[in-house]
Amino acid sequence: MTALLLFTAVCCAAPVSGAISAIVALQTARQDDGGIADGGTAADIPPRMLTAYKKAVVQVGRYAPKCNGMRWPILAGIAKVESNHAVGRNIAASGDIRPKIYGVLLNGSGQGGNTTAFPDTDNGRWDGTATGERAVGPFQFLPSTWEGNDKDANGDQKADPHNADDAALGAALYLCGNGRDLTRRTQLKAAILQYNHSNEYVANVLGWIDQYTAAAKNPDLKNVSEKVRTVIEAALSQRGVPYSWGGGNAGGPSYGFCCSPSGKSGASIKGFDCSGLTTYAYAKAGISLPRTAAAQAGVGQRIPASLGTSALKPGDLVFFAYAPGHDSTIYHVGIYAGSGQMINAARPGTVVRLDSVSAMSGYAGGARLL
């Protein structure tokens, strides 16, 4: 059983040492699909949903001119937690989402964590039932809340919480409140707490907002050496290329093989895994790397995890391990791009993207080759 758990979080094609304790293995196994958080990047968001978030930011000033600091990562953070960006639904060009997204019936039964009964307010118009209330749409509005924030954002002459554009604008208005300044952390927290009266919820949403914010910024390459620039730009040029277990080499993306610890095959996917991407980027600067993440930790000047991420410089390899301090347990590698970001091929089902370094657990330091 322990042996199986030890393999659950590998994202690059590399063996895992049996030296990891059962406790570490169990902690890793509890994390979703490989123990690697979906990073803060638009790559996690269906393009039509991202369009809705950005459109809402442009439109919100018409209705809430005193609101300051509304950004698409704020809306993305809410929608990530509320509906995972409506992933799995069909999102039409108009923004209509089908099947519609309904929460549990809020009848005080305890299902889904609800302990308070909410009487029906819309006669089933939005939530499909007249027996009570349930949250609706990608931003999970209660019908009663929607009625105070409903706006037509896509020009079809109706405001529908099951439409991505309308729902995103409604959420922006609700978060803006009475002229909030969302550039101030305290007011941003207050806005999120209004959305859901839970400190745990606030912390979760803020984490996603921070990751999306980091991913929305391009690295500043003004003051780096030519070789560092070559490595980072080579990696950035591959953004959007799919993850492929065992994929990628010095020549670029390639077909991988079967199978990742979660059972995903790269054999039919032309792309990169984490160490394939680093191998490719460093090859552009004339540096040959070994193929696995753990082996790459043995190249160049090692940067101990104890120094913190502030010791990293653009172009450094950045590592993650089951048991930081034991390089044999390294399971992932990225390329540090500065400002807390790394260029990352995270796991099956994702694409090469910019992530926050804090998006992943088990920070194990870095290596400086340039």
C-alpha positions as CSV (number, residue, x, y, z in Angstrom):
1,M,0.0,0.0,0.0
2,T,2.8,2.4,0.9
3,A,4.6,1.7,-2.3
4,L,1.5,2.7,-4.3
5,L,1.1,5.9,-2.3
6,L,4.7,6.9,-3.0
7,F,4.1,7.1,-6.7
8,T,1.0,9.4,-6.6
9,A,2.7,12.7,-6.9
10,V,5.4,12.3,-9.5
11,C,4.9,14.6,-12.4
12,C,8.1,13.9,-14.3
13,A,9.1,10.5,-15.6
14,A,11.4,9.5,-12.7
15,P,11.5,6.8,-10.0
16,V,10.6,7.7,-6.4
17,S,12.9,6.6,-3.6
18,G,11.6,4.2,-1.0
19,A,13.2,6.3,1.7
20,I,10.1,8.5,2.0
21,S,8.2,7.9,5.2
22,A,4.7,6.6,5.2
23,I,3.5,9.8,6.8
24,V,4.8,11.9,3.9
25,A,3.3,9.5,1.4
26,L,-0.1,9.6,3.1
27,Q,0.0,13.4,3.1
28,T,0.9,13.5,-0.6
29,A,-1.8,11.0,-1.5
30,R,-4.5,13.2,0.0
31,Q,-3.7,15.9,-2.6
32,D,-5.6,16.0,-5.8
33,D,-4.2,14.2,-8.9
34,G,-0.5,14.1,-8.2
35,G,-0.3,16.5,-5.3
36,I,0.3,19.5,-7.6
37,A,-2.1,22.4,-7.3
38,D,-3.6,23.7,-10.5
39,G,-1.5,26.8,-10.9
40,G,-2.6,30.3,-11.3
41,T,-2.9,30.7,-15.0
42,A,-5.5,31.3,-17.7
43,A,-4.6,27.8,-18.9
44,D,-6.8,26.4,-16.2
45,I,-9.8,28.4,-17.4
46,P,-12.0,27.7,-20.4
47,P,-11.2,30.5,-22.9
48,R,-14.9,31.6,-23.0
49,M,-15.0,31.9,-19.2
50,L,-11.8,34.0,-19.1
51,T,-13.3,36.2,-21.8
52,A,-16.4,36.7,-19.5
53,Y,-14.2,37.7,-16.5
54,K,-12.2,40.2,-18.6
55,K,-15.4,41.6,-20.1
56,A,-16.9,42.1,-16.6
57,V,-13.9,44.1,-15.5
58,V,-14.4,46.5,-18.5
59,Q,-18.2,46.8,-17.9
60,V,-18.4,47.1,-14.1
61,G,-17.5,50.8,-14.1
62,R,-20.7,51.6,-15.9
63,Y,-22.7,50.4,-12.9
64,A,-20.3,50.9,-10.0
65,P,-18.1,53.9,-10.9
66,K,-16.8,54.2,-7.4
67,C,-15.4,50.7,-7.4
68,N,-11.6,50.5,-7.6
69,G,-9.3,47.6,-8.3
70,M,-11.6,45.0,-9.9
71,R,-9.4,42.6,-11.8
72,W,-10.1,39.4,-13.7
73,P,-8.0,37.3,-11.2
74,I,-10.5,38.3,-8.5
75,L,-13.5,36.9,-10.5
76,A,-11.4,33.9,-11.5
77,G,-10.6,33.1,-7.8
78,I,-14.3,33.2,-6.9
79,A,-15.4,31.1,-9.9
80,K,-12.6,28.6,-9.4
81,V,-13.9,27.8,-5.9
82,E,-17.6,28.1,-6.7
83,S,-17.8,26.0,-9.9
84,N,-14.2,25.3,-11.2
85,H,-14.9,27.7,-14.0
86,A,-17.9,25.6,-15.3
87,V,-15.4,23.0,-16.5
88,G,-17.3,20.1,-18.0
89,R,-20.2,22.2,-19.2
90,N,-20.8,23.5,-22.7
91,I,-20.2,27.2,-22.9
92,A,-21.7,28.7,-26.0
93,A,-20.4,31.7,-27.9
94,S,-23.2,33.7,-26.3
95,G,-21.9,32.7,-22.8
96,D,-24.9,30.4,-22.0
97,I,-23.8,27.5,-19.9
98,R,-25.4,24.1,-20.3
99,P,-26.2,21.9,-18.5
100,K,-27.0,24.6,-15.9
101,I,-25.1,24.6,-12.7
102,Y,-27.3,24.1,-9.6
103,G,-26.1,23.9,-5.9
104,V,-27.8,21.7,-3.3
105,L,-31.3,22.6,-2.1
106,L,-30.8,24.8,0.9
107,N,-33.4,23.2,3.2
108,G,-31.3,22.8,6.3
109,S,-30.8,19.1,5.7
110,G,-27.0,19.3,6.2
111,Q,-26.3,18.2,2.6
112,G,-23.4,20.1,1.1
113,G,-22.9,21.8,4.5
114,N,-26.2,23.7,4.5
115,T,-27.8,23.9,8.0
116,T,-30.2,26.8,7.4
117,A,-33.4,26.6,5.3
118,F,-33.9,29.3,2.7
119,P,-37.5,29.8,1.5
120,D,-38.1,30.1,-2.2
121,T,-37.9,33.6,-3.7
122,D,-38.1,33.1,-7.5
123,N,-40.7,30.4,-7.9
124,G,-38.1,28.3,-9.6
125,R,-37.3,30.8,-12.3
126,W,-33.5,30.5,-11.8
127,D,-33.0,27.5,-9.6
128,G,-35.5,25.2,-11.2
129,T,-37.5,24.5,-8.0
130,A,-40.2,26.3,-6.0
131,T,-39.7,24.2,-2.9
132,G,-36.8,26.2,-1.7
133,E,-33.6,28.0,-2.8
134,R,-30.4,26.7,-4.3
135,A,-27.4,28.6,-5.7
136,V,-27.1,28.9,-9.5
137,G,-24.6,29.4,-12.3
138,P,-20.8,29.5,-12.4
139,F,-20.7,32.1,-9.5
140,Q,-23.4,30.3,-7.5
141,F,-25.7,33.2,-6.8
142,L,-28.8,32.7,-4.6
143,P,-31.8,33.9,-6.7
144,S,-32.5,36.6,-4.1
145,T,-28.9,37.9,-4.4
146,W,-29.0,37.7,-8.2
147,E,-32.0,39.9,-8.3
148,G,-30.0,42.8,-6.8
149,N,-27.0,42.3,-9.1
150,D,-28.5,41.2,-12.4
151,K,-27.2,42.9,-15.5
152,D,-27.2,42.0,-19.2
153,A,-23.6,41.8,-20.2
154,N,-23.8,40.0,-23.5
155,G,-26.5,42.2,-25.2
156,D,-29.2,39.6,-25.5
157,Q,-31.7,41.8,-23.5
158,K,-31.9,39.5,-20.5
159,A,-29.8,39.0,-17.3
160,D,-29.2,35.3,-16.7
161,P,-27.1,33.9,-13.9
162,H,-26.5,30.8,-16.1
163,N,-24.8,33.0,-18.7
164,A,-21.0,33.5,-18.2
165,D,-21.0,37.2,-19.1
166,D,-24.0,38.1,-17.1
167,A,-22.9,36.1,-14.0
168,A,-19.4,37.5,-14.1
169,L,-20.6,41.1,-14.3
170,G,-23.1,40.3,-11.5
171,A,-20.3,38.9,-9.3
172,A,-18.1,42.0,-10.0
173,L,-20.9,44.3,-8.9
174,Y,-21.6,42.3,-5.8
175,L,-17.9,42.3,-4.8
176,C,-17.6,46.0,-5.6
177,G,-20.3,46.7,-3.0
178,N,-20.7,50.4,-2.2
179,G,-17.5,51.6,-3.9
180,R,-15.0,49.2,-2.4
181,D,-11.3,49.7,-3.0
182,L,-10.3,46.2,-3.9
183,T,-6.6,47.2,-4.2
184,R,-6.6,47.2,-0.4
185,R,-6.3,43.7,1.0
186,T,-8.6,44.3,3.9
187,Q,-11.4,45.4,1.6
188,L,-10.8,42.5,-0.8
189,K,-11.1,40.2,2.1
190,A,-14.3,41.9,3.2
191,A,-15.8,41.5,-0.3
192,I,-15.0,37.8,-0.4
193,L,-16.4,37.3,3.1
194,Q,-19.6,38.9,2.0
195,Y,-19.7,36.4,-0.8
196,N,-19.4,33.5,1.7
197,H,-19.2,34.0,5.5
198,S,-16.4,31.6,6.1
199,N,-12.8,32.5,6.9
200,E,-11.7,29.2,5.3
201,Y,-13.5,30.2,2.1
202,V,-11.8,33.6,2.1
203,A,-8.4,32.0,2.5
204,N,-9.1,29.6,-0.4
205,V,-10.3,32.3,-2.8
206,L,-7.4,34.6,-1.9
207,G,-4.9,31.8,-2.6
208,W,-6.4,31.4,-6.1
209,I,-6.5,35.2,-6.7
210,D,-2.8,35.4,-5.8
211,Q,-1.9,32.6,-8.1
212,Y,-3.9,34.0,-11.0
213,T,-2.4,37.5,-10.4
214,A,1.1,36.1,-10.5
215,A,0.4,34.2,-13.7
216,A,-1.1,37.3,-15.4
217,K,2.2,39.1,-15.3
218,N,4.9,38.5,-17.7
219,P,8.4,38.1,-16.3
220,D,10.7,41.2,-16.3
221,L,13.8,40.2,-18.4
222,K,15.4,43.6,-18.5
223,N,18.3,42.9,-16.2
224,V,19.2,39.3,-16.9
225,S,22.1,37.8,-18.8
226,E,21.8,36.8,-22.4
227,K,21.9,33.1,-21.5
228,V,19.2,33.5,-18.8
229,R,17.0,35.3,-21.3
230,T,17.5,32.6,-23.8
231,V,16.4,29.9,-21.3
232,I,13.4,31.8,-20.0
233,E,12.2,32.9,-23.5
234,A,12.6,29.3,-24.8
235,A,10.4,28.0,-22.0
236,L,7.9,30.8,-22.3
237,S,7.6,30.1,-26.1
238,Q,6.1,26.7,-25.2
239,R,3.2,28.1,-23.2
240,G,0.1,26.3,-24.1
241,V,1.9,23.1,-25.2
242,P,0.2,20.1,-23.5
243,Y,1.7,18.1,-20.7
244,S,2.9,14.7,-21.9
245,W,4.2,12.1,-19.5
246,G,7.7,11.4,-20.5
247,G,7.5,14.0,-23.3
248,G,10.0,16.6,-24.4
249,N,13.7,16.6,-25.0
250,A,16.4,19.0,-26.1
251,G,14.8,19.2,-29.6
252,G,11.4,20.3,-28.4
253,P,8.1,18.7,-27.6
254,S,7.8,14.9,-28.3
255,Y,5.4,12.1,-27.7
256,G,5.7,10.6,-24.3
257,F,4.9,7.1,-23.1
258,C,2.6,5.2,-20.7
259,C,1.9,5.7,-17.9
260,S,2.0,8.3,-15.2
261,P,1.3,7.3,-11.6
262,S,-2.3,8.4,-12.1
263,G,-2.6,6.2,-15.2
264,K,-2.3,8.9,-17.8
265,S,-0.5,8.0,-21.0
266,G,1.7,10.5,-22.9
267,A,2.0,8.2,-25.9
268,S,-0.5,10.0,-28.0
269,I,0.3,13.5,-26.7
270,K,3.1,15.6,-28.2
271,G,4.3,17.9,-25.4
272,F,6.5,18.1,-22.3
273,D,6.7,16.8,-18.8
274,C,8.4,19.0,-16.2
275,S,12.0,17.8,-16.8
276,G,11.5,17.6,-20.5
277,L,10.7,21.3,-20.5
278,T,13.7,22.2,-18.5
279,T,15.9,20.0,-20.7
280,Y,14.6,21.8,-23.8
281,A,15.0,25.3,-22.5
282,Y,18.5,24.8,-21.2
283,A,19.6,23.2,-24.4
284,K,18.8,26.4,-26.2
285,A,21.6,28.0,-24.0
286,G,24.0,25.2,-24.8
287,I,23.5,23.3,-21.5
288,S,22.8,19.6,-21.5
289,L,20.7,18.4,-18.5
290,P,20.0,14.9,-17.3
291,R,16.4,13.8,-18.1
292,T,14.8,13.5,-14.6
293,A,14.0,16.2,-12.1
294,A,15.9,14.5,-9.2
295,A,19.0,14.1,-11.4
296,Q,18.8,17.8,-12.5
297,A,19.2,18.8,-8.8
298,G,22.8,17.5,-9.0
299,V,23.8,20.0,-11.7
300,G,25.1,23.5,-11.0
301,Q,25.2,25.4,-7.7
302,R,22.6,24.0,-5.3
303,I,20.4,26.6,-3.6
304,P,19.2,25.1,-0.2
305,A,15.5,25.3,0.5
306,S,16.4,26.8,3.9
307,L,17.3,30.1,2.2
308,G,13.8,30.5,1.0
309,T,12.5,31.4,-2.4
310,S,13.9,34.9,-2.1
311,A,17.3,33.3,-2.9
312,L,16.2,32.3,-6.3
313,K,17.2,34.2,-9.4
314,P,15.6,34.2,-12.9
315,G,16.8,31.2,-14.8
316,D,17.4,28.9,-11.8
317,L,15.9,25.5,-11.7
318,V,13.3,25.2,-8.8
319,F,12.6,21.9,-7.2
320,F,9.8,20.3,-5.2
321,A,10.2,17.1,-3.1
322,Y,8.1,14.8,-1.0
323,A,10.7,15.3,1.8
324,P,12.5,18.6,1.2
325,G,16.2,18.2,2.2
326,H,16.3,14.7,0.6
327,D,17.0,15.2,-3.1
328,S,16.2,11.6,-3.9
329,T,12.6,12.5,-3.2
330,I,12.4,15.3,-5.7
331,Y,9.3,14.9,-7.9
332,H,9.1,18.1,-9.9
333,V,11.2,20.9,-11.5
334,G,10.4,24.2,-13.0
335,I,12.3,27.3,-14.3
336,Y,12.2,30.3,-12.0
337,A,11.2,33.4,-14.0
338,G,11.4,36.0,-11.2
339,S,8.7,37.7,-9.0
340,G,7.7,34.5,-7.4
341,Q,6.8,32.8,-10.7
342,M,8.0,29.7,-12.5
343,I,7.5,28.3,-15.9
344,N,5.9,25.0,-15.3
345,A,4.7,21.8,-17.0
346,A,2.6,20.7,-14.0
347,R,0.8,17.4,-14.6
348,P,-1.3,15.4,-17.0
349,G,-4.3,17.5,-18.3
350,T,-2.5,20.8,-18.1
351,V,-0.3,22.8,-20.4
352,V,3.0,24.7,-20.1
353,R,2.2,27.8,-18.1
354,L,3.4,30.5,-15.7
355,D,2.6,29.5,-12.1
356,S,3.3,30.9,-8.7
357,V,6.1,29.0,-7.0
358,S,3.8,28.7,-4.0
359,A,1.3,26.8,-6.2
360,M,3.1,23.6,-5.3
361,S,4.0,21.9,-2.1
362,G,7.4,20.7,-0.9
363,Y,9.7,23.5,-2.0
364,A,13.1,21.9,-2.2
365,G,15.4,24.8,-3.2
366,G,16.9,25.4,-6.6
367,A,20.0,25.0,-8.7
368,R,21.9,27.8,-10.5
369,L,23.5,26.9,-13.8
370,L,23.9,30.3,-15.4
